[in-house]
Amino acid sequence: MNIFAAFEERIGEALATLTRAGHLPEGLDLGRVVVEPPRDASHGDLATNAALVLAKEARTSPKALAELLAAELRRDPRVTEASVAGPGFLNLRLGPEVYAAVIRAGLGQGAAFGRGAAKPGLVNIEYVSANPTGPMHVGHGRGAVFGDALASLLVAAGREVVREYYINDAGAQVDVLARSAFLRYREALGEPVGPIPEGLYPGDYLVPVGRGLAAAHGRSLLDRPEAEWLPVVRAFAIAAMMDLIRDDLAALGIRHDVFFSERTLQGEGDGGAVAALIETLRARDLVYVGRLPPPKGQLPEDWEDREQTLFRSTAFGDDIDRPLLKSDGSYTYFASDIAYHADKVARGATDLIDVLGADHGGYVKRMQAAVRAVSDGRASLDVKLCQLVRLLRGGEPVKMSKRAGDFVTLREVIDEVGRDPVRFMMLYRKNDATLDFDLAKVVEQSKDNPVFYVQYAHARASSVFRQAREAFPDEDFSAEALVRADLSLLSDPGEAEIMRLVAQYPRVVESAASAHEPHRLAFFLHELASAFHSFWNKGKDLPQLRFVNQTDRKSTLSRLALVAALRGVIASGLGILGVTAPDEMR
């Protein structure tokens, strides 16, 4: 039950009534009309911008239109007050029976409460896509958690979603990986290798890979030239690294439906999908040979003034056209990425989301242009950039790892603090803002630790039911029974605040999914937990407000209905974020 969506529909009906009465012209565009909580809760329960966005089209002033709309909405029995504020905002207060209906809906719908109806279109969301050259670091973890939570959020909002990982297994970095693994292979066979040469990967994580190569091939690779052993070692090492990455992802509760290999785009000898895509674009006059103007400012050392094979990305909103071939004749990363996204579109995706590191900001416009081109405008691409994670312990930077050599691995962090703190804290800040992750603070059991604060609210709510069963062992506290409780007894402002927040949950899911911003859900859960803890503390001083009152069975049942609805929302929201909702905490 989404009261915000219901009142958007009601406002549409009210505007239609005003149109039929001759107060408004036909054909008003309601696409920009929203109903949302007012910024100041003292102004009411709902606020709408309808008069502000429609006044010009309706050829009247926002205030005059707001007054007309307010008069019409006062006829609705659910509305106790409709008032005009500022330049034309319309604020509504709702009767308590509206929130009672929301609580009953939460109890009746259970896990389905807050979930959106099925919507058309396939969403492809690509996240993590770490180079298969070693274990994941904490920055990879942020993108992994963000992408996974966003995928779950979109599913909750009614979208069909494919979760995808792009394996970068065709670049120079995997040849460096192979040479690094070959060194560990020689080491495993007792060959003297000395210090790890500069330019190779020094981490101890490649020691087991070397041993695996020795077990699989014995000494047979030692006397073969690099051209022969490189592809063998490369394939072995990539497979080993992907097993390592999958294991790290599993520890974080991250899953993917598709692991897509970049190498499959290149084909054998004929250029594969990349070459075919370039020829398709060339036939549409979207590929040409030309020169690019020099970049503004100081010229990079590798910049060349030469004729190049270029994609007309400016025709689709980019700043300049983009090269598809390097000077040595190999494909640019951009060429492979166009072919990859064309493949996503060919698989039916209409909404593409790429979760990338902050250093990919310059790549956004060109990839959005490419998606418009390969889909003829039928598909869209949203690129979400995840900023850096600063890893701290008690406020001091943590930088080194024995296992990886030069960075702290994601797995080390998970093993130290647990999956739940990693996931929740990665989402408790907007993705494009730098995140300080303090290993000491995220395990504190205090109200200053957001993940503990929210999980503790669920555990406390569960404890209420244990107390109730002790006090009333003969009572039925199932959702089916509590839905019949007398909710008119919930008259305290603290109870009203909890009901108001529970009613916002369906809108939070919808709006966070629409904006591709899972942090909104994390913030909401913290706000709901805060309201619950505040009312709990109020009951310590005022016994009549305690959730379980042995001398008042009716008020106990009404409050337990409220607690059950709240507990269901917290469990649902944490589930979307991939965080557990414990019934007890020690």
N, C-alpha and C positions, 0 to 999 in steps of 0.2 A: 504494500500500500504506500504509494508515493503522494503525499499530500501536495507537494509542490507541482508535480505533473497534473494532479487533479485540478488544482486551482489555475494552472495555465489554461487548461481546457475550459474551466468555468469562466475565466476572463474572456476567452474567445467567444463563448456563448453570450456573455454580457455585451460585448462589442457588436455581435450580430444583432442583438435585440435593439441596441441604440441605432444601428444602421437601418433596420426595418422601420424604426420610428422616425426616420428622417433626420436624426441628429448627426449622423456621420455619413460620408460618401461610401459607395460600394468599393470592394476590392482592396481594402487595406492589407498591407503586407505584415503579417504577424510574426515573421521569422526572427525578428530581433527582440521580441517580448520575452522577458524572463520573470520567473517568480523565485525568490530566494529568501533566506533569512535576512532580516535587517541587520545592518552593522551594529546597531545598538539594540540589544534585546528589549530594552524598556519601551521601544517604539511599537512593539507588537510581535506577532508570530511570523508573518509573511510580508514581503515587500515586493512591489512590481514596478518596473520602469515603463509600463505600457503607454502611459500618457506622454512620457518624455520622447519616446521613439516614434510615436504615431501622430503627434500633434501637427507637425508640418504637413504631412500627407493628408491629415484630416482637416487642414485649413482652420485650425483653432489654436488657442494657447495650451501649453501643457497643463496649467492649473485648471483651466475650464474643462478640459477633457478628463482630468483626474476626478473632478467633482461629479461629472456625469457618471463616470464609471463607479465611483464610490456609492452614489445613490442607488445604482442598479445592484451592486454587490451587497448592500445592506438588506436586500430582500432575501438573501441566502440564509437559511436558518443556522448554518454552521458559523456564520460571521457575527460576532458580537460588537465589533467596532470597525469602521472603515474611515481612515483619516488621511488627509492630504498634507504632505510635508515638503518643505523646501520648494524647489522650482516645479514640482509636479510628481514627486514620488507618492505612491499610494501604499499605505501600511494597513494591514488587516490583523485584527485579533480574532482568535477562534475560540469557540466554546469548548469546555473540558471534554464533552462527549467525542470531539474529533480525536483527541489524544487517547482517550479510552479505546476508541476503535483501532487506533494504530497499535496499541499494546496488545489488543486481542488478535490483530492481524499477525503481529510478531509471534505470538504464542501458537496461533493456528497454522501459520505457514512454516514455522520452524526454520530449517536451513535455507529455505527458498526466500525468506524475507529479505528484501533489499536487492534481489536478483532481477535483472532486466529481462524483458521478453526477447525472443530470438530476433536478430536483425540480419539483413542481407549483406553479402559481401564477405570475402575471405581476407583475414589479416595475416600477413607474414611478418613475424617479428624476429629479427636476427640479433643475437646478443652473445657476448663473450668474444667468440672468434679470435681467441688469443693465438699467436703464432705457436705452432707445435714444436717449440724449441726448448721447452723447460717447464717447470711447475708454474702455476699461476701466482701472481703477486696480489697484494691487497687491492690495488687499483682495478685489476681484472674482476675481483670479487664484487666491487661496487657495481660495475656494469652487469655482472651476472645476476646479482640480486635485483637490481632495478628492472632488467629485462624480464626476469622470471615473474616478479610481482606484477609488472604491467600486463604480461600475458594473462595471468590469473584474473586480474582486474577486468580486462576486456572480456574474458569468458563470463565473469559474473555479470557484466553489463549486457550479455546476450550475443556476443560476437563469436564467430568461428575463427579459431586461431591456430596457426602453424608456428611452432617454436623451432628456430633454425640456428645452426652453428656453421660458420664458413671456415673451412680448414685452409689456411694459407700455406699450401704445401707445394707451391710452384716457384717460389722466389729464391734469391741467392741465400737467404737466411737458412733454408733447409740444407743447402750444401755445406754451410758452416757447421750446422748441427751434425751432418754426416762425418765431417772431418774431425770434429770434437769427439764423436762416439768412436771413430776409428782409433783415435789416440787411447781411449779407455779400453778398447779391444786389445791393442798391443800391450797395454798395462796388465790386463787380465791374463795374458799369455806369458807374463814375466819379462817382457821386453822393457829395456830402460827408456823412459819417455822424458824424464827431467821435468822442469816447470812447464805449466800449460802455456803455450805460446800466446802472445797477444793476438786478439782477433778471434780466438776460439772461446767456447763456453767453458768456464772453469768449475762450475758447480759439481758437487759430489753426486747429484742426482743422475749423472751419466755413468757412474761406476757400475750400477746394475745392468745398464744397457751394454756396456763393454763385456761384462761377464756373460750376458745372454748371447751376444754375437760369438763369443768364444765357444760357448756350449753348442751353438747351432752350426758353426762353420769350422771349428777347430782352428788349425793354422793355415787353412786353404786360402784365406784372403791376403796373407802377408806378402806373397810373391807376385800378386797380380797388380797391374798398373791401376792408377787411380780411376781412369775411365771405366774400368771393369768393376772395381769394388765400390765406387761411389754410389751408383744406383741401388746396389744391394743393401749397403749400410744405411743409405738414406731412407729407404722404405722401412727397414727394421726399426730405425730410430724414431721415425715419425709415428709408427704404430705404437711404440713404447711410450712416447710422449703423450699421444692421445689417450692411451690407457691411464696414464698418470693424471691427465687433465679430467677425464671422465670420473676418476675416483675422487678427485678434489671437488668436482661439481656435485657428486652424489653426497659427499659429506656436508655440503651446504644445502642439500635438498633441491638442487637445480636439475631440471631435465630438459631435453630437446627431442623433438620429433624427427628432425632431419639433421644429419651431418653431411654438408656439401663440400666436396673436394674441389679446390681451385684447379688442380691438375686435370680434372675431367673436362674442363672447358677448353683446354689447349689442344687436345687431339694428338694423333701421332702423325707428324709430317705435314698434314694439310692445314694446321692451325686450328682445327676443330671449330667449336661454337664461336670463339672470338672472331676468327676469320669470316665465318658465315654471317655473323652479325654485322661486321664492318661492310661486307658486300651488300647486305640488305639496306643499310643506311646510305651507302653510296648510290644505290639505285633510286633512292628517294631524294637524292641531291643533298644529303645531310653530311656527307664526307667529301672533302676536297683537299687539294694540295696547295699550300700557301705559306706565308710567313707571318709570324706573330710579332706584334710590337714589343719592344724591350720592356721588362717590368719597371714599374716606377721605383725611384730611389736607386740605391747602389746595386749594380748588376751582380747576381750570384756568379761564383766562379765557373759553374757548370752550364751557364746560359750560352746557347748557340744561336747565332743569326743564320738560319738555314731554312730551306723549304721543308715543310713537314706535312704529314697526313693528319688533317684536323677534323674534328667533329664540330658541326655548327651548333654548339650549345647556347650561343647568344640568341638563337631563334626560339629558345625555350626558357629564357629568363636569366641565363648566366651572364657574367661580366665580360668574358672573353671566350673565344673558341679554344678547344682543348686538344692537345696532341694525342694520337692513338698509337704511334710508333716511336721508339727511341732511335737514336742515331745509328745503333748497331742493327736495326731492323727488328728487334724484339718488341713485343707489345708493352705498352705502358700499363701500370696498375689500373688506370682509368678504363682502358680498353677491356680488360678482364672484368672489371666491375660492371660495365655496361652490359656485357654478355650475361653476367651472373644475375643482374636484376631483370634482364629480359627473360631469363629462365624462370624467375619467380612469377613474373606476369603470365608467362605461358602456362604455369601450373595453376593459374586461376586467382592469384592474389590481386585484390583491388586496392587494398590499403597496405603499404609497406612501411615498416618501422625499422630503422637501423639504430642500434645502441652502440655508440662509439666513444673512444676516449676524447678528452678535451683537445688534444693535438690535431684532431681531424676537422676542426672548424672550417678550414679553407676548402674542404671537400664537399660541403653541403650543397651549395648552389649548383655545382656541376652535376652531382648525382641526381638532384631533383629535376634538372633539365633533362638528363638522360632518361629518367623514368617517364617523364612526359612524352619524350620522343618515341621510346620503344612501345609504349602502351597507347599511342595516339590520344593521350589525355584521359584515358579511362582509369588509370591508376595514379595514386599519389604516394609520395614518400615523405615521411617525417623522420628527421634525424635527431636523436636525443643524445646530447653530449654529456658525459659524466666527468666531472672535475676530479682533481687529484684527491687522494686520501693521505692525510698526514697522520702517521702512526705514532702514538705517544704511550708512555707508561708513567703515570703520575705526573703528567705535564712535561716530561722530558722526551725528546725525539728517540725513536727506535729505528735503526737504519740497517743493521747487518744481520745476515743469516748464515749459519754454518753450512746449511744444506745447499742454498742457492748461490752463495758466494758473495753477492753484492746487493741482495734485497731480501726482505722478509716475505716468506711464502704465505699464500692464503691459508694453506693447510695448517701451518704453525699457529696462525691466529685462531682458526677454528678449534684446534686442539686445546689451546690455552683458555679461551673464554666460552666456547660452545657456539652452536649454530644460531640459536635464537638471538643472542645479543648482536652477533654479526649482521644477521638479516635485518632486524628492526632498526639498528642504528644506521645502517647503510641507507635506510629509507626515511629516516627522521630528519632529513635535510634535503632541500631541492637538489635535483641531480646536477644542475649547472653551478652549484656553489661548492667551494672546497670544504671537505669534511675532516674535522679533527676526530680521530678515533682513539680514545684513551683506554688501553687495555685494563687499567686499574679501575676506572670509573664505571665501565659497562658491566662489571660484575658486582657492583655495590648494591646492597639491598636497602635502598633509600628512595625517597620520593624524587630525588634529583636524577635518578637513573630511569629514563622513560620506559625502557622495556620491562624492567622490574615493576614499575608503577602500573602499567597496563595489565601485565600478567597477574599481578597481585589482586587487581580488581576482580578478575575472573575467579581466582582462588577464593577471595573473600565472598563473592556471590555464591560460590558452591558451598562454602561453610555455613551460609545462612540456611541452606536447605538441610544440612546435617543437624543444625540446632533445631529447626522446625520439626524434623522427624522425631527428635528426642522429646520435644515439648508436646507434640500431638501425634503419637504413634499410630493412631487410628485414622488419620487424615490422608486424603489423596492429594498429593502435590504434583501430579502430572500436569502437563500443559493442557491436556483435554479438560481437566478439572478446573485449573486456575483461570481458564478463559471465561468461566462463569462467575468469577469473583466480582464483588461490588467495587468498581474502580472509582466511583464517586467519592469514596473515602480518602482518596489520594489528593489532599487539599493543601499540603504544605508546599511552600515555594521550592524547597529542595526536591520534592517529588515531581513537581511540575517541570523543573529544569531537566531532570532525567528523562521524562516523557518527551519533552521538546527535542532533546538530542536524539533519542531513539527514533523519533519521527524523521529526523534529518538523514538517517543512514541510507535509505534508497537513493536520495538525491546525491549524497557524497559519492556513492559507488558510480552513479551515472556521470556526474561531472568530472570526477577524477579520471575515469576511463576516457571520456571525451577529450579531456585536455592532455591525456597521456602523462599524468602526474600522480603516481602512487603515494607520494609523500602526503598528499591531502588526506588520505585514509589513515596514515600513521598519526597525523596531527589530530584528526577527529577522534580516534580511539583514545588518545591521551586526554582530550577534553572530556570525553564521556567518563573515563576512569576517574578523573578529577572530581566530577560532579558526584559520582558514587561515593568516593572516599570522603568527600565533604559531608554528605548526608549521613554516612556511617558515623563520623565523628560527632555530628549533631546529636545522634541518638545516645552517645555516651553521657551527655549532660541532660538530655530530655528523654526519660524512659518511655514516654508515650510515643516517641518517634522511632523506637527500635523496631527492627524488621520482624522480630519474633516477640510477641507479647502473649504470655501464657493466659492472661485474663481476658484477652480480646481476640478470639479466633477470627472474626470477620476482618478486622484490620490487618491481622497477620496474613490472611489469604490475599487481600488486595495488594499488600506490599510484596508478597512473594510473586505475584503475577508480574509486578514491575521488575523485580530482580531477575525473574526468569527471562523476560524480554531483553533486559540489559545484557544478561550473561550470553544470550543467544547472539546478540549483535557483536559483542566483543569476540566471541569464538569465531563467528563468521568473518569478521574483519581481520583477525589475526591469521585465520586460515588462508585468506586471499594473499596476505603478505608472506605466507610460508612460515609463520611463527606458531609454536604450540600454545594452547590455552590450558594451563594446568589447573587441576581441581584443588591441589594443595601445594604450598611452597614452604620450605623450611629455612 
